[in-house]
């Protein structure tokens, strides 16, 4: 039997260590949250807070960054994991085996079932929130649990409530978090017998909305301690009440694969947390708020300036409303006048603000997501393709990291859950021993591949132009290979193109038809020649044909 007290000591110690390592990131995350999306991020895990619903937008006078973040999240959702179109394709490590008809049908059926599970769960909603997190804080975390009704259920974490650690290859493989749950939620999630006596007392006294702090740890299974629930499992998940008695665990569970996806926008060295557009734009965002504050103050002082008046008017009633009358003694001179004049140059201030807003939008890649719709004038398709190619090169490293840290673990996790629940059809015998591969065919993935098509187009065009003067230049071009590579770069479905065997059969049939036609033409020519010779009189009552036969 597992030593619960030993497990608790280990968990509390590592949680404290990870919390200390994360501390230096907090101020940056807090500033990002404060000036862009104040509702994001949880930096103080305190139960029963009464001020959660208060206005938190007091530091925001210009919402450019928030709107740019929304555009980024929507663009990533539609461009990487669109719920409206397939964004990945299953294949095998061996193309020849994958091209067999029964294997193609099996792979296609697996894809269809996986997409159906994704669409029926809350995956796409969770991914949209996760894209906002990674754009804002540079790191996104999403839990993927199995669910008896929808097969999977996803939950996105926000910055400040989780802690990460890396493995030897600098990949996130440890997740600790601390969060609050109500008494009713704890009992419903873990059961009455699993909770501490103090929480049981709250439940029995109907204090169901009282909150307690719950800690959660996910890490690879090792030999630090054993537990019956962790046998033949790759990862362990443990819940416990933080600060309660040391001999109590709420839940211990094992997983066959990593049950969370931790993905970063950009990573420096072996740091566990990433940095993203939110941090990159923080200086401009703060500057923008300051400029908006100053321009509003300047306008306010221009239209409602501080005034000075003669001391004799101290006891007089002043009416400063439009159309109001203030009676002033003629001996007092001017009744009121501004303390100072504000030389307001609105155009210059607005230009400076616009420049800052454009930099923020560029940092969040808003010009990429809305590139075509924001073209100022009608442009050629070639110019649009070049501009798109430039943007794709800028986003390439981010997309590659998302594929490695988000999409690959996500598909592995969903496939494993479906396989254990008999939701994947039995594979054909011919693919036994081959590993499944994933090819991404989303809008952005296709655009990344399409960057390479420019080189193919230039080469084919060059050979075509050269062939006008030197026809033998066409001998260097492998048309079949060029078509296959071009289709792969564009992400075209392989069903559109014929297989190599089908191409060979079509060409053989065409060659046979050509040979047959040539044979027919030769026979017709011979018959026509014979008819002509039969009409030639060579004397002696013979024609040319008869004489040839006699000879």
Secondary structure, 3 states (H helix, E strand, C coil): CCCHHHHHHHHHHHHHHHHHHHHHHHHHHHHHHHHCCCCCCCCCCCCCCCCCCCCCCCCCCCCHHHHHHHHHHHHHHHHHCCCCCCCEEEEECCHHHHCCHHHHHHHHHHHHHHHHHHHHCCHHHHHHHHHHHHHHHCEEEEEEEEECCCEEEEEEECCCCEEEEECCCCCEEEEEEEEEEEHHHHHHHHCHHHCCHHHHHHHHCCCCCCEEEEEEEEEECCCCCCCHHHCCCCEEEEEEECCCCCCCCCEEEEECCCCEEEEECECCCCCCCCECHHHHCHHHHHHHHHHHHHHHHHHHHHHCCCEEECHHHCCCCCCCCCCCCCCCCHHHCCCEEECCCCCCCHHHHHHHHHHHHHHHHHHCCHHHHCCCCCCCCCCCHHHHHHHHHHHHHHHHHHHHHHHHHHHHHHHHHHHHHHHHCCCCCCCCHHHCCCCEEEEECCHHHHHHHHCCHHHHHHHHHHHHHHHCCCHHHHHHCCHHHHHHHHHHHHCCCHHHCCCHHHHHHHHHHHHHHHHHHHHHHHHHHHHHHHHHHHCCEEECCEEHHHHHHHC
